[in-house]
Structure formats: structure tokens, C-alpha cells
Amino acid sequence: MNPPIPNAVPYLGGNEWTYLKECLDTNWVSSVGPFVERFEREMAAYVGASHAIATVNGTAALHVALLLAGVEPGDEVLVPALTFIATANAVKYCGGVPVFMDSEPRSWAMDPEKAAEFLTRECRVEGGRVVNRTSGRTVRAILPVHLYGHPADLDPLLELCNRFPLVLIEDAAEALGAEYKGRRVGARGLAGCLSFNGNKIITAGGGGMILVDDAGLAHRGRSLTTQAREESSEFVHREVGFNYRLTNLQAALGVAQLEQLDRFIEAKRQTARAYAEALGRLGSAEPLGEAPWAFSTFWMYSVLLDPACYGDVRRLIAAANGEGIHFRPLWYPLHRQPIFAGSPAYRIEVADRLYERGVSLPCSVGITAEERDRVVAFLAGARR
Ligand SMILES: Cc1ncc(COP(=O)(O)O)c(C=O)c1O
């Protein structure tokens, strides 16, 4: 049998060993150290934000970013239905309620038109707050996700934050290096969040980052991630904080990976081009391409398959995995999740359709042309 083809695994081909050894040799292994500061500085510069706060993972970054946005218990936050659970869980950590929004068909990310429709038809502005007419709760923020490496359509969402008293937080966990109209994502709203989980485009083993422009927010974010300890030699705390700091060991990996990021993006884009060409010849597969505003990293190469040709996508995924070719379903839409049964959802149609037909193909940075050929041959053989 052929060796398995993983879906997306790390590529550790740079200074990872050297920098990790430096941590061990210098005794800087825990949650402060030169690599933490360097990772934050270099990431802020890369994305184009004034400040970056390293966190233990992307979920923690989202949690703190939502606190910085002022999300309080009972507040609602607009979240796309098609995303990883962490996006909505972070809202729950604040005691908030996610309100699920539909996908826009070109980017698969939050549909700004439907978000606008929800805000105008279903909400009213009262005392400087957006109030959901049905629930009576305050809508505090919009949390778009740049899905699978492709930027969401940010301008109309930012425009909504001008029209309504709302703030925008970007979940850029899946899209480090992606660009919206020539600018890297993660630095357009009040805060942006990144993840360095094992299957992300760069990994720190685990880790995340909050990106902000405002110095006051950066200060508060840093405090909240370090148990909200007062700046003194004593252990004085005036609010409940979190132990969310990244370790120097993880940051050392992150710095080494960041040095390779541009090459990784190019590798992902080359895989996307190769798949698009081969699948174009095959027909009946429609990739998540690039919207006019987008430079995508193609972090997770995903396609919609025509059920008339491929039958049930879930069965196809099982068959591929049975042959050691690791296909993944798209994110299970959050409005269908048992834990979010009580959360509102607004006119979701596209996200459901994408989920029913979508699949993510193997696309590690280090995938070979032969492996891609095996993926395409599997799809060709699976056609009816
Ligand atoms: C869209 C999205 N948001 C948030 C996260 C959470 O990141 P982490 O796993 O680092 O907590 C992930 C990935 O894991 C993600 O894909």
C-alpha cells in the first residue's frame, strides 16, 4: 500500500532546532524570554499592526480580544456559521451569545450583505447600543473569520461598524499572510487573532497572537493574559485575568517558522494552482478560488464536489481516508452544533450548501507533486 498522505502537517525545515537549543542552553523555557518578545515584534511588523501579544493558543487570543472589545455577559456577537468551534466558544467564554451569519459564496466567509440586513431589519440603535429586537440583547461586535486562508470581504463589514456602534475583531487564525486589497489581514479591526496550532501555516507547537494598534488596548491585553497582575513587585490583582502567555520554547519555534512563512505561502499557492489545473481538467469540482479583493494563502485547499458525480461527500471522505489519503470535511456549521442549539442564526443557506458539498484536500507545505497526483487520481476514480 502507498504511504499515507496527511491533510496538513508542519514543515520544520529552518532554525527550529537552533532556536530551541538556545532556549535550553540559556534556561529561558517558560512564559517570558527573548523569543517571546522577538516573536511578538516580528509578527506585528509582518502583519502591519502596532502591537502583538503572544498567547497560549488562538482560542485564548480570541477570548481576550473579545474582552478588549467590551463583550459582556448577555451580549451578542455576529459570528459566521461556517468556522471552527473556537470562534463561537470564545464568545461563550465571555458569557456572550453568538449570532450565526451565513457565508458569502465567493469567499465562504461571513456575508456582509446578510449581516447588514440582520442589523437593519432585526436590530435597532438605542442609547448608543445596537439592540436585537427579538432577544432584547446588545449586539457588541462582528467577528468575521478569514476561512481556509482566504480573506473575508472586510470593507463592507468595517462600514457596518461605522454605521452602527459595533467593533470588528478579525479571526485570522487560518489566514496568516493572506491579503485583503493589498494589506495583510489581522490588523484592520479593533483586534486581530492568529493561531499557531500544529496544522496552521506556521506552528509554534501551539500558540496564538492578538494584534492591536492601540497602546492602551495592548497594555490591557497583556495584563489580561498574565493573570492581571499589577505592575509591582507584589502579587496584587484588581480583576480576574488568565494564564494565557506563550512560552519561550513555543515562541522559539514560532520565530523559526515565521522566517519561512513567505516560502510556505508560495508552496501552498503552488499546490492550489496544481490542484485547480488538474481538477479543471476533471470537471465537477469547484475550488475555493480567489475573490477580486483577495490574496489567499490557500492554507487549507478546499473544493465543492458535484454530488451527481461524486455522490455523498461523507462517503467519499471515508473512502479516501481508507486509502490513506486524508480528506477533511468542512467545518460542521455552528448553527447545527448541539451546544449552540439555543443561539440565534440569521437566514443561513449558503453555509449549509458549502458544508454538504465541501471537502479539504491534502495540502501540507511539503506535499509532493506525486502525492497531489495520487489525490487527483483518487478523485478521478471516484467519479460515477
Ligand atoms: C477559525 C479558527 N479560529 C480559532 C482557532 C483556534 O486556534 P487554537 O487551536 O490555536 O486555539 C482555529 C484553529 O484551531 C481556527 O481555525
Ligand as a Chemical Component Dictionary entry (heavy atoms), coordinates in Angstrom:
data_LIG
# 
_chem_comp.id                   LIG 
_chem_comp.type                 NON-POLYMER 
_chem_comp.pdbx_formal_charge   0 
_chem_comp.three_letter_code    LIG 
# 
loop_
_chem_comp_atom.comp_id 
_chem_comp_atom.atom_id 
_chem_comp_atom.alt_atom_id 
_chem_comp_atom.type_symbol 
_chem_comp_atom.charge 
_chem_comp_atom.model_Cartn_x 
_chem_comp_atom.model_Cartn_y 
_chem_comp_atom.model_Cartn_z 
_chem_comp_atom.pdbx_ordinal 
LIG C1 C1 C 0 -11.030 29.895 12.611 1  
LIG C2 C2 C 0 -10.274 29.451 13.827 2  
LIG N1 N1 N 0 -10.371 30.193 14.943 3  
LIG C3 C3 C 0 -9.709  29.864 16.055 4  
LIG C4 C4 C 0 -8.903  28.741 16.105 5  
LIG C5 C5 C 0 -8.311  28.388 17.422 6  
LIG O1 O1 O 0 -6.948  28.337 17.439 7  
LIG P1 P1 P 0 -6.199  27.398 18.509 8  
LIG O2 O2 O 0 -6.377  25.976 18.066 9  
LIG O3 O3 O 0 -4.788  27.867 18.422 10 
LIG O4 O4 O 0 -6.811  27.654 19.835 11 
LIG C6 C6 C 0 -8.747  27.954 14.954 12 
LIG C7 C7 C 0 -7.879  26.769 14.851 13 
LIG O5 O5 O 0 -7.547  25.987 15.606 14 
LIG C8 C8 C 0 -9.475  28.300 13.799 15 
LIG O6 O6 O 0 -9.398  27.547 12.695 16 
# 
loop_
_chem_comp_bond.comp_id 
_chem_comp_bond.atom_id_1 
_chem_comp_bond.atom_id_2 
_chem_comp_bond.value_order 
_chem_comp_bond.pdbx_ordinal 
LIG C1 C2 SING 1  
LIG C2 N1 SING 2  
LIG C2 C8 DOUB 3  
LIG N1 C3 DOUB 4  
LIG C3 C4 SING 5  
LIG C4 C5 SING 6  
LIG C4 C6 DOUB 7  
LIG C5 O1 SING 8  
LIG O1 P1 SING 9  
LIG P1 O2 DOUB 10 
LIG P1 O3 SING 11 
LIG P1 O4 SING 12 
LIG C6 C7 SING 13 
LIG C6 C8 SING 14 
LIG C7 O5 DOUB 15 
LIG C8 O6 SING 16 
# 
